[in-house]
Amino acid sequence: MQIWAGLGNPGPRYALNRHNVGFMACDVIAEMHAFGPVQKKFAGWVQEGRIADVRIVLLKPATFMNESGRAVAEALRFYKLPVDALTVFHDELDLAPGKVKVRVGGGLAGHNGLRSIDQHLGPEFRRVRIGIGHPGSKERVTGHVLGNYARGEIDALTDMLAAIAAEAPWLAAGDDARFMSEVSRRLQDE
């Protein structure tokens, strides 16, 4: 069993923010793999399903980004799972838009959701880093991250989220390298 947590901020006002791409990834995975209905649990929204015979609990914390760790830690404790059963989907400034990278551990890069999870569980969890690109100057970061995807970015975003969901069986199987290469290949073919 694994817990896949998508990071974002709750509410319609934030729905299309770049910072909410983790929520978006969970939604597309749930839809593509026919997960069960949404339930309120662990200070968030949960959907359960199977990918490649692995039971997956998708979690979208409803705690706002800077308290994400509370919901994630609660879910891991409830299912009595170690931190290596956790995968976190989040936006990444230091990756170009449309790039998807996976790693275990590493820095927090100023990401409040990752910082919160690190405070509750330590740094050694798997991260699916979804590139949103850097706006160029430090002063523009907050507006960029909390800004909505532009109309011209929606097709590329949709393709990337579909590729993540379609190749999710590789993540479920623990083959991060194959997941990354298949997502990349799929996006090149678009």
C-alpha positions as CSV (number, residue, x, y, z in Angstrom):
1,M,0.0,0.0,0.0
2,Q,1.2,3.5,-0.8
3,I,0.0,7.1,-0.1
4,W,0.3,9.6,-2.9
5,A,-0.1,13.1,-1.7
6,G,-0.7,16.0,-4.0
7,L,0.1,19.4,-2.7
8,G,-2.0,22.5,-3.2
9,N,-4.2,25.0,-1.5
10,P,-8.0,24.3,-1.0
11,G,-10.7,26.3,-2.6
12,P,-11.8,27.3,-6.1
13,R,-9.7,30.5,-5.9
14,Y,-6.5,28.4,-6.1
15,A,-7.7,25.7,-8.4
16,L,-5.6,26.8,-11.5
17,N,-2.6,28.1,-9.5
18,R,0.7,26.6,-10.5
19,H,1.2,25.8,-6.8
20,N,-1.8,23.4,-7.1
21,V,-0.3,21.2,-9.8
22,G,0.1,18.4,-7.2
23,F,-3.7,18.5,-6.6
24,M,-4.2,18.4,-10.4
25,A,-2.0,15.4,-10.8
26,C,-4.0,13.5,-8.1
27,D,-7.3,14.4,-9.8
28,V,-6.1,13.1,-13.2
29,I,-4.6,9.9,-11.7
30,A,-7.9,9.2,-9.9
31,E,-9.9,9.8,-13.0
32,M,-7.7,7.8,-15.4
33,H,-7.4,4.8,-13.0
34,A,-11.1,4.8,-11.9
35,F,-10.5,5.5,-8.2
36,G,-13.3,5.5,-5.7
37,P,-15.3,8.5,-4.6
38,V,-13.8,11.4,-2.6
39,Q,-13.9,11.0,1.1
40,K,-13.0,13.6,3.8
41,K,-10.3,12.1,6.0
42,F,-7.0,13.1,7.5
43,A,-7.7,16.8,7.3
44,G,-8.0,16.4,3.5
45,W,-9.7,14.6,0.6
46,V,-8.9,10.9,0.0
47,Q,-9.6,8.6,-2.9
48,E,-8.6,5.0,-2.9
49,G,-7.9,2.7,-5.9
50,R,-5.4,0.3,-7.4
51,I,-2.7,0.9,-9.9
52,A,-0.8,-2.2,-11.2
53,D,-2.2,-4.3,-8.3
54,V,-0.9,-1.8,-5.7
55,R,-3.4,-0.2,-3.4
56,I,-3.0,3.6,-3.6
57,V,-4.5,6.2,-1.3
58,L,-4.5,9.6,-3.0
59,L,-4.5,12.4,-0.5
60,K,-5.1,16.1,-1.1
61,P,-4.5,18.0,2.2
62,A,-7.2,20.6,2.9
63,T,-4.9,22.3,5.4
64,F,-3.3,24.9,3.0
65,M,0.2,24.3,1.8
66,N,2.1,25.3,4.9
67,E,0.3,22.7,7.0
68,S,0.4,19.8,4.5
69,G,2.6,17.7,6.7
70,R,-0.1,17.4,9.4
71,A,-2.5,15.6,7.0
72,V,0.2,13.5,5.4
73,A,1.6,12.3,8.7
74,E,-1.9,11.6,10.0
75,A,-2.6,9.3,7.0
76,L,0.7,7.4,7.4
77,R,0.1,6.9,11.1
78,F,-3.5,5.7,10.4
79,Y,-2.3,3.0,7.9
80,K,0.9,2.3,10.0
81,L,3.1,2.9,6.9
82,P,6.7,3.9,6.8
83,V,7.8,7.1,5.2
84,D,9.1,5.2,2.1
85,A,5.4,4.4,1.3
86,L,4.8,8.1,0.6
87,T,5.0,9.9,-2.7
88,V,4.4,13.7,-2.9
89,F,3.4,15.4,-6.1
90,H,4.4,19.1,-6.1
91,D,5.3,22.1,-8.2
92,E,9.0,22.8,-8.8
93,L,10.4,26.2,-9.7
94,D,13.8,24.9,-10.7
95,L,12.4,22.7,-13.4
96,A,11.2,23.9,-16.8
97,P,7.4,23.7,-17.4
98,G,6.5,20.3,-18.6
99,K,9.5,18.6,-17.0
100,V,8.8,15.8,-14.4
101,K,11.6,14.4,-12.2
102,V,11.4,12.0,-9.3
103,R,13.8,11.8,-6.4
104,V,13.9,10.6,-2.8
105,G,15.0,13.2,-0.2
106,G,16.8,16.4,-1.0
107,G,16.3,20.0,-0.3
108,L,13.1,21.9,0.2
109,A,13.9,24.7,-2.3
110,G,11.7,27.1,-0.2
111,H,8.6,25.0,-0.8
112,N,6.3,25.4,2.3
113,G,4.4,22.1,1.6
114,L,7.7,20.1,1.5
115,R,9.0,22.0,4.6
116,S,5.8,21.0,6.5
117,I,6.1,17.3,5.5
118,D,9.8,17.4,6.4
119,Q,9.0,18.8,9.9
120,H,6.5,16.0,10.5
121,L,8.3,13.0,8.8
122,G,11.9,14.0,7.9
123,P,13.2,14.5,4.4
124,E,13.4,10.9,3.1
125,F,10.2,10.7,1.1
126,R,9.7,10.3,-2.6
127,R,8.9,13.5,-4.6
128,V,7.4,13.8,-8.0
129,R,8.7,17.3,-9.0
130,I,6.5,18.9,-11.6
131,G,8.2,21.8,-13.3
132,I,6.5,25.2,-13.4
133,G,9.6,27.2,-14.4
134,H,11.2,30.2,-12.6
135,P,9.9,33.7,-13.5
136,G,13.4,35.0,-13.6
137,S,13.7,37.2,-10.6
138,K,13.2,36.5,-6.9
139,E,10.6,39.3,-6.6
140,R,8.3,37.6,-9.1
141,V,8.3,34.1,-7.5
142,T,5.2,34.5,-5.3
143,G,3.1,35.9,-8.0
144,H,4.2,33.2,-10.4
145,V,3.7,30.3,-8.1
146,L,0.3,31.6,-6.9
147,G,-0.7,32.7,-10.4
148,N,-3.0,30.7,-12.6
149,Y,-1.8,28.8,-15.6
150,A,-2.3,31.1,-18.6
151,R,-4.7,30.0,-21.3
152,G,-1.8,29.3,-23.7
153,E,-0.3,26.8,-21.1
154,I,-3.4,24.7,-20.6
155,D,-2.9,22.2,-23.5
156,A,0.7,21.5,-22.4
157,L,-0.4,21.2,-18.7
158,T,-3.2,18.7,-19.8
159,D,-0.7,16.6,-21.8
160,M,1.8,16.5,-18.9
161,L,-0.8,15.5,-16.3
162,A,-2.2,12.8,-18.7
163,A,1.4,11.5,-19.1
164,I,1.9,11.4,-15.4
165,A,-1.3,9.5,-14.9
166,A,-0.8,7.1,-17.8
167,E,2.7,6.2,-16.6
168,A,1.7,6.0,-12.9
169,P,2.1,2.1,-12.9
170,W,5.9,2.6,-13.1
171,L,5.7,4.8,-9.9
172,A,3.5,2.2,-8.2
173,A,6.1,-0.5,-9.1
174,G,8.9,1.7,-7.7
175,D,10.6,2.1,-11.1
176,D,11.2,5.9,-10.9
177,A,13.7,6.0,-13.8
178,R,11.3,4.2,-16.1
179,F,8.4,6.5,-15.0
180,M,10.5,9.6,-15.9
181,S,11.6,8.3,-19.2
182,E,8.1,7.2,-20.2
183,V,6.6,10.5,-19.2
184,S,9.3,12.3,-21.2
185,R,8.8,10.1,-24.2
186,R,5.1,10.6,-24.2
187,L,5.5,14.3,-24.0
188,Q,7.9,14.3,-26.9
189,D,5.4,12.4,-29.0
190,E,2.7,15.0,-28.4
